[in-house]
């Protein structure tokens, strides 16, 4: 009886057998099918834009809204394409439409972000500089390296009064 109890315990353990070559091939074929499905998603399929929380901000001369993008048969939609579609909707130049903060919902097919449509090119002065640089409407300002700024600051510490400004620029080459 003691031997039969041993056999029952071994049967309860999970098997650690090596799969045969037929099983391995079957697993690979299933993976291939999944990959072909993801490849067939069409990047030219239609996209639906919905706006929520629409506000006309007269103070900053713009329209601002939460933008919901529904794209079931394709991956994420680029911000450039979204601003292009917004410019068609609101009949403004493409440069005056700014899209940012896009987040895709889990599982894909739906993204949410924020959109601003400016009334004129001059009113874009309220837009943060880094966003204008991203779109290509402003140049990135190049500042001195961190080490140079620290050295200049420390040189200026050693001098007092009006000579401070000269001390910071003295060894600049």
C-alpha positions in Angstrom: 0.0 0.0 0.0 2.8 2.4 0.7 4.1 2.1 -2.9 0.7 2.9 -4.4 0.5 6.1 -2.3 3.8 7.2 -3.8 2.5 6.8 -7.3 -0.5 8.9 -6.6 1.8 11.8 -5.4 3.9 11.7 -8.5 0.8 11.9 -10.7 -0.4 15.0 -8.9 2.8 16.9 -9.9 2.8 18.9 -13.1 4.5 17.1 -16.0 7.8 18.5 -17.3 7.9 16.6 -20.6 9.5 18.1 -23.6 7.0 18.9 -26.5 7.4 17.0 -29.7 8.5 18.7 -32.9 4.9 18.7 -34.2 3.7 20.7 -31.3 6.5 23.3 -31.6 5.7 23.8 -35.3 2.0 24.3 -34.4 3.0 27.1 -32.0 5.1 28.9 -34.5 2.3 28.7 -37.1 -0.1 30.4 -34.6 2.4 33.2 -34.0 2.7 33.7 -37.8 -1.1 34.2 -38.1 -1.2 36.8 -35.4 1.6 38.7 -37.0 -0.1 38.8 -40.4 -3.2 40.2 -38.7 -1.3 43.1 -37.3 0.4 43.8 -40.6 -2.9 44.1 -42.5 -4.1 47.0 -40.4 -4.5 49.8 -42.9 -2.9 53.2 -42.3 -5.2 54.9 -44.7 -8.4 53.8 -43.1 -10.8 56.5 -41.9 -10.4 58.3 -38.6 -13.2 60.0 -36.6 -12.5 63.2 -34.7 -14.8 64.2 -31.8 -14.4 67.3 -29.7 -15.5 67.6 -26.1 -15.3 70.5 -23.6 -15.1 73.1 -26.4 -14.3 76.6 -25.2 -13.8 79.8 -27.2 -11.0 81.6 -25.3 -11.3 85.2 -26.3 -8.6 86.3 -24.0 -5.9 84.1 -25.6 -7.7 84.4 -29.1 -8.1 80.6 -29.6 -10.5 77.7 -29.5 -9.5 75.0 -27.1 -11.0 71.5 -26.8 -10.5 67.9 -25.7 -10.0 65.8 -28.8 -11.1 62.2 -29.1 -9.7 60.3 -32.0 -11.4 57.0 -33.0 -9.1 54.9 -35.2 -10.2 51.2 -35.0 -8.4 49.7 -38.0 -5.1 51.5 -37.6 -2.3 52.4 -35.2 -2.0 55.8 -33.7 -2.7 58.9 -35.8 0.2 61.4 -36.1 -0.2 64.9 -34.6 0.5 66.4 -38.0 -2.4 64.5 -39.6 -4.7 65.5 -36.7 -3.8 69.2 -37.0 -4.4 68.9 -40.8 -7.9 67.5 -40.2 -8.7 70.1 -37.5 -7.6 72.9 -39.9 -10.1 71.6 -42.5 -12.9 71.4 -39.8 -12.3 75.0 -38.5 -11.2 76.5 -41.8 -7.9 77.8 -40.6 -4.3 77.3 -41.8 -2.6 74.2 -40.6 0.1 76.1 -38.6 -2.6 77.6 -36.3 -3.8 74.2 -35.1 -1.8 72.7 -32.2 -2.4 69.1 -31.0 -0.6 67.8 -27.9 -1.0 65.4 -25.0 -2.3 62.5 -27.0 -2.8 59.2 -25.0 -4.0 56.0 -26.5 -6.6 54.0 -24.7 -5.6 50.5 -23.6 -6.2 48.1 -26.4 -5.8 50.8 -29.1 -8.5 52.1 -31.4 -9.1 55.3 -29.4 -6.9 58.2 -28.4 -7.6 61.3 -26.4 -5.7 64.6 -26.3 -5.9 68.3 -26.3 -6.2 70.7 -29.3 -5.9 74.5 -29.7 -7.0 76.4 -32.8 -5.6 79.9 -32.8 -7.5 82.8 -34.5 -4.4 84.3 -36.1 -0.7 83.7 -36.5 0.1 86.6 -34.1 -2.0 85.1 -31.3 0.3 82.1 -31.3 2.7 84.2 -29.1 0.8 82.7 -26.1 1.8 79.2 -27.2 4.8 77.7 -25.2 8.1 78.0 -27.1 8.9 74.2 -27.1 5.6 73.4 -28.9 6.4 76.0 -31.6 9.8 74.4 -32.0 8.3 71.0 -32.4 6.0 72.1 -35.2 8.8 74.1 -36.8 7.4 77.6 -36.3 10.3 78.8 -34.0 14.0 78.2 -33.7 15.4 76.4 -30.7 17.6 78.8 -28.6 21.0 77.4 -28.0 22.4 78.2 -24.6 25.9 77.7 -23.2 26.7 74.3 -21.8 26.1 73.6 -18.2 29.8 73.5 -17.3 30.4 76.9 -18.9 27.5 78.5 -17.1 28.7 77.1 -13.7 32.3 78.3 -14.4 31.0 81.8 -15.2 28.8 81.9 -12.1 31.8 80.8 -9.9 34.1 83.4 -11.5 31.5 86.1 -10.8 31.3 85.0 -7.1 35.0 86.0 -6.6 34.4 89.6 -7.6 32.2 92.3 -5.9 30.1 95.1 -7.2 29.9 96.3 -10.8 32.9 94.2 -11.8 30.7 91.1 -11.6 29.4 91.3 -15.1 33.0 91.8 -16.5 34.3 88.9 -14.5 31.7 86.6 -16.1 32.7 87.6 -19.6 36.4 88.1 -19.1 37.7 84.6 -20.0 35.0 84.0 -22.6 36.7 83.0 -25.9 
